[in-house]
Amino acid sequence: MFDALRRDVRAVRERDPAARSALEVLLCYPGVHALAFHRLAHRFWNRGWLTTARFISHVERFLTGIEIHPAAKLGPGLFIDHGMGVVIGETSEVGENVTIYQGVSLAGTSLKRRSATPPSGTTSSSAPAPRSSVGSRSATAAASAPAPWSSARCRRTPLSWAFRAG
């Protein structure tokens, strides 16, 4: 674990001209803190302690502003610079020596759960599962279900009446 921390500090020192010392990087860079928390959460996730792992990642997000799902796979040499608002989702895989800046989201777009094994009848186990865009719904689904912001789905409270148009 200390080797990984040393590698994180070295990556910051190499890529950030504002980093003055290893001690400053270790104490003042939230990207380094988020990666350390992620490694701990990832260990719990891989051992089946899913709730503990999610709690650790939740604390990490509260402290650093960087949200990394415990199941995400992060390569060595990752540098998160000005990381407020960075989101790395469950299915994300980040390679070696990558720099991520603020406001970047790396996540899948499918709202459907899918199993880790390919469905029966497929010939290639390496074929990626199809993903759909969050905003795309079929015409029949859009016609049958009310939009998430429509009044049919909102509770009527005094505050919601104030924002209602018309």
C-alpha positions in Angstrom: 0.0 0.0 0.0 2.9 2.4 0.7 4.4 1.6 -2.7 1.1 2.7 -4.3 1.1 5.9 -2.2 4.7 6.6 -3.2 3.8 6.1 -6.9 0.8 8.5 -6.5 2.9 11.2 -4.9 5.6 10.7 -7.7 2.9 11.0 -10.4 1.6 14.3 -8.9 5.2 15.7 -8.6 5.9 14.8 -12.2 2.7 16.3 -13.7 1.8 19.3 -11.5 4.2 22.2 -11.6 2.6 23.7 -8.5 3.6 20.7 -6.3 6.5 21.9 -4.2 7.2 18.8 -2.1 6.2 15.3 -1.4 4.9 16.3 2.0 2.7 18.9 0.5 1.3 16.5 -2.0 0.6 13.9 0.7 -1.1 16.4 3.0 -2.9 18.7 0.6 -3.9 16.9 -2.6 -7.5 15.5 -2.4 -6.8 13.3 -5.5 -4.1 11.4 -3.6 -6.5 11.0 -0.6 -9.3 9.8 -2.8 -7.0 7.1 -4.4 -5.9 5.9 -0.9 -9.5 5.6 0.2 -10.4 3.9 -3.0 -7.7 1.2 -2.6 -9.1 0.4 0.9 -12.7 0.4 -0.4 -11.7 -1.8 -3.4 -10.2 -4.4 -1.1 -13.4 -4.6 0.9 -15.4 -4.8 -2.3 -13.3 -7.7 -3.6 -13.7 -9.5 -0.3 -17.5 -9.2 -0.5 -17.9 -6.5 2.2 -20.0 -4.4 -0.2 -21.7 -2.1 2.3 -18.5 -1.4 4.1 -16.8 -0.6 0.8 -19.7 1.7 -0.2 -19.5 3.5 3.1 -15.8 4.1 2.8 -16.3 5.5 -0.7 -19.1 7.7 0.7 -16.8 9.1 3.4 -14.1 9.6 0.7 -16.6 11.6 -1.5 -17.6 13.7 1.5 -14.0 14.5 2.4 -12.5 15.0 -1.1 -15.4 15.8 -3.5 -14.3 12.9 -5.7 -16.6 10.0 -6.1 -15.0 6.7 -7.0 -17.1 3.5 -6.9 -15.3 0.7 -5.0 -15.6 -1.7 -8.0 -13.9 0.7 -10.4 -10.5 -0.5 -11.7 -7.8 2.2 -11.5 -4.4 1.8 -13.1 -1.2 2.9 -11.6 0.0 6.4 -12.0 -3.5 7.9 -12.0 -3.5 11.7 -11.1 -6.7 13.5 -10.3 -6.0 17.2 -10.4 -8.6 19.7 -9.1 -10.9 16.7 -8.6 -14.0 18.4 -7.3 -16.9 16.8 -9.1 -15.0 13.8 -10.6 -17.2 10.7 -10.7 -15.7 7.3 -11.6 -18.5 4.7 -11.8 -18.7 1.0 -11.1 -17.9 -0.2 -14.6 -15.0 2.2 -15.2 -11.6 1.0 -16.0 -8.8 3.7 -16.0 -5.5 2.8 -17.5 -1.9 3.7 -16.5 -0.6 7.2 -16.1 -3.9 9.0 -16.7 -4.6 12.6 -15.6 -8.2 13.5 -14.8 -9.3 17.1 -14.2 -12.4 18.5 -12.4 -15.9 17.7 -13.5 -15.2 14.5 -15.4 -17.7 11.6 -15.2 -16.6 8.1 -16.2 -19.6 5.8 -15.9 -21.8 3.5 -17.8 -25.0 4.8 -19.2 -27.3 1.9 -19.0 -30.2 1.9 -16.5 -30.7 -1.9 -16.8 -28.8 -4.3 -14.6 -26.8 -6.9 -16.5 -25.1 -10.0 -15.3 -21.3 -10.5 -15.5 -21.7 -13.5 -17.7 -22.8 -13.3 -21.3 -26.3 -14.5 -22.1 -26.7 -18.1 -23.5 -26.4 -18.3 -27.2 -23.6 -15.7 -27.6 -20.5 -16.9 -29.3 -18.0 -14.4 -28.0 -17.4 -13.9 -24.3 -15.4 -10.7 -24.9 -18.2 -8.9 -26.7 -19.3 -5.8 -24.7 -22.8 -5.6 -23.5 -24.9 -3.1 -25.3 -25.5 0.2 -23.5 -28.3 2.6 -24.0 -28.3 6.3 -23.5 -30.0 7.7 -20.4 -32.1 10.0 -22.5 -33.2 7.5 -25.1 -36.5 5.7 -24.5 -38.6 3.9 -27.1 -41.6 5.7 -28.5 -44.0 3.3 -26.8 -42.4 3.7 -23.4 -42.4 7.4 -23.8 -46.1 7.4 -24.7 -47.2 5.1 -21.9 -45.2 6.4 -19.0 -45.3 10.0 -17.8 -42.1 12.0 -17.9 -40.2 12.0 -14.6 -40.8 15.8 -14.2 -44.6 15.7 -15.0 -47.2 16.6 -12.4 -48.5 13.0 -12.5 -45.3 11.8 -10.7 -44.9 14.8 -8.4 -46.4 15.1 -4.9 -48.4 18.3 -4.6 -46.9 20.3 -1.7 -47.1 24.0 -1.0 -43.6 24.4 -2.3 -44.2 22.5 -5.6 -47.3 24.8 -6.2 -45.0 27.8 -6.2 -42.9 26.4 -9.0 -45.7 25.1 -11.1 -46.1 26.8 -14.5 -49.4 28.3 -15.4 
